Amino acid sequence: MTIESKVVRQVVKPETAKILTEMMINAVDNGEARFAKPKGYRIAGKTGTAQIPLGGTYQDDKTIASFVGFAPADHPKFSMLVVLTEPSSSPWGSETAAPLFFSIAKELFQYYTIAPTL
């Protein structure tokens, strides 16, 4: 199914979007989740880990792990947000949500027949 987009207005200058995209590519290529990144693709993304408050204090062992990104970074075909509430294997987004994002991204690259470019 194809969903048509409609441009309403531009909220970020193209120069700003390019800078932020490069920062997010750098976060993927050099961040703690780089081990899970599919080879040959420029992916823009960022991990997140947040403690969950309970009774007015944050719990060290209760987190929300996330990864948000889009690919291919230069001409995106998809964007995705992965959120895991209280993941059991690790509290960190780089060890839980990011690998899941990359696993789904590999499937989307195949689905959309997006070949590696690097």
C-alpha positions in Angstrom: 0.0 0.0 0.0 1.3 3.4 -0.9 0.4 6.4 1.2 0.7 9.7 -0.6 2.4 12.5 1.4 1.3 16.1 1.3 3.7 19.0 2.1 2.1 21.5 4.4 5.0 23.6 5.3 8.8 23.3 5.9 9.6 23.4 9.6 13.3 22.8 9.4 15.8 24.5 7.0 17.4 22.1 4.6 20.8 23.0 5.9 19.7 22.2 9.5 18.2 18.9 8.4 21.5 17.9 6.6 23.5 18.7 9.8 21.2 16.7 12.0 21.2 13.8 9.5 25.0 13.7 9.5 25.0 13.8 13.3 22.6 10.8 13.4 24.6 8.9 10.8 27.7 9.4 13.0 25.7 8.2 16.0 24.9 4.9 14.1 28.4 4.5 12.6 30.4 5.3 15.8 27.9 4.6 18.6 27.6 1.6 20.9 25.1 -0.1 18.5 27.4 0.0 15.5 27.9 -3.8 15.9 24.3 -4.4 14.7 24.2 -2.0 11.8 23.6 -3.7 8.4 26.8 -3.3 6.3 26.7 -1.1 3.2 23.9 1.2 4.3 23.9 4.8 5.5 21.4 4.8 8.4 20.6 7.8 10.5 19.5 7.1 14.1 19.8 7.6 17.8 19.4 5.4 20.8 17.6 6.3 24.0 17.5 5.0 27.5 15.3 6.5 30.2 14.7 5.4 33.8 11.1 4.8 34.8 10.0 6.8 37.8 8.1 5.0 40.6 7.0 6.6 43.8 8.8 9.9 43.2 12.2 8.3 42.4 13.8 6.7 39.4 14.4 3.0 39.3 17.8 1.8 38.3 16.5 -1.5 37.0 13.4 -0.2 35.2 14.0 1.5 31.9 12.5 2.4 28.5 14.9 1.6 25.7 14.5 3.1 22.3 15.9 3.7 18.9 14.6 6.1 16.3 16.0 6.3 12.8 15.5 6.4 9.0 17.1 4.9 6.0 18.7 5.2 3.6 19.9 8.4 5.2 20.4 10.3 1.9 17.0 9.4 0.4 14.8 7.8 3.1 12.3 5.1 2.2 11.3 4.5 5.8 11.5 5.8 9.3 10.9 3.8 12.5 10.7 4.1 16.2 11.4 1.1 18.4 10.4 1.4 22.1 10.9 -1.4 24.6 9.4 -0.9 28.1 11.5 -2.7 30.8 13.5 -4.9 28.4 14.8 -8.0 30.2 18.1 -8.7 28.4 19.6 -5.2 29.0 18.4 -1.8 30.1 20.2 0.0 27.3 18.7 1.1 24.0 22.0 0.3 22.2 21.8 -3.3 23.3 18.0 -3.9 22.8 16.1 -1.4 20.7 18.9 -0.6 18.2 19.6 -4.3 17.2 15.8 -4.8 16.8 15.6 -1.7 14.6 18.5 -2.9 12.4 16.9 -6.4 12.1 13.7 -4.9 10.9 15.6 -2.5 8.6 17.3 -5.5 6.9 13.9 -6.8 6.1 12.7 -3.5 4.8 15.8 -3.1 2.6 14.9 -6.5 1.0 11.2 -5.6 0.8 11.9 -2.3 -1.0 14.8 -3.8 -2.9 17.3 -1.2 -1.6 20.8 -2.3 -2.4 23.9 -1.4 -0.3 25.7 1.6 -1.5 28.9 1.6 0.7 
